[in-house]
Amino acid sequence: MHRTTTALLWTAQIAAAALFLFAGTLKLGGAEPMVQVFAAIGIGQWFRYLTGSIEIICAVLLLVPSLAFFGAAALAVTMVGAVLTHLAIVGGNPTPAIVLLVVTSAIAWTRRPR
């Protein structure tokens, strides 16, 4: 892989890991906006804990080269759910989730096992 590509990939992985670590911490910490969003989803607050845990665990996986594919793939699936949830249930702007879906998909594709 070219040095520039490697640097861009690592930049994307670190930025995504930071964003998902932050978002997951807000969910697990019970930030009121997160509690409200998950109340609107209607499944229960357990789903907030599950989603926050997935985000934090996968954020860490993004930083381990041999595991980055798995973290990115799981986060991409999570972001598909987030986009659909925004569009169908809670409303609001799905753009951040779409951007994170694109980024995590690109990381998963680049880090896929050969």
Stockholm file with secondary structure:
# STOCKHOLM 1.0

chainA/1-114         MHRTTTALLWTAQIAAAALFLFAGTLKLGGAEPMVQVFAAIGIGQWFRYLTGSIEIICAVLLLVPSLAFFGAAALAVTMVGAVLTHLAIVGGNPTPAIVLLVVTSAIAWTRRPR
#=GR chainA/1-114 SS CCHHHHHHHHHHHHHHHHHHHHHHHHHHHTCHHHHHHHHHHTSCTHHHHHHHHHHHHHHHHHTSTTTHHHHHHHHHHHHHHHHHHIIIIICSCCHHHHHHHHHHHHHHHHHCCC
#=GC SS_cons         CCHHHHHHHHHHHHHHHHHHHHHHHHHHHTCHHHHHHHHHHTSCTHHHHHHHHHHHHHHHHHTSTTTHHHHHHHHHHHHHHHHHHIIIIICSCCHHHHHHHHHHHHHHHHHCCC
//
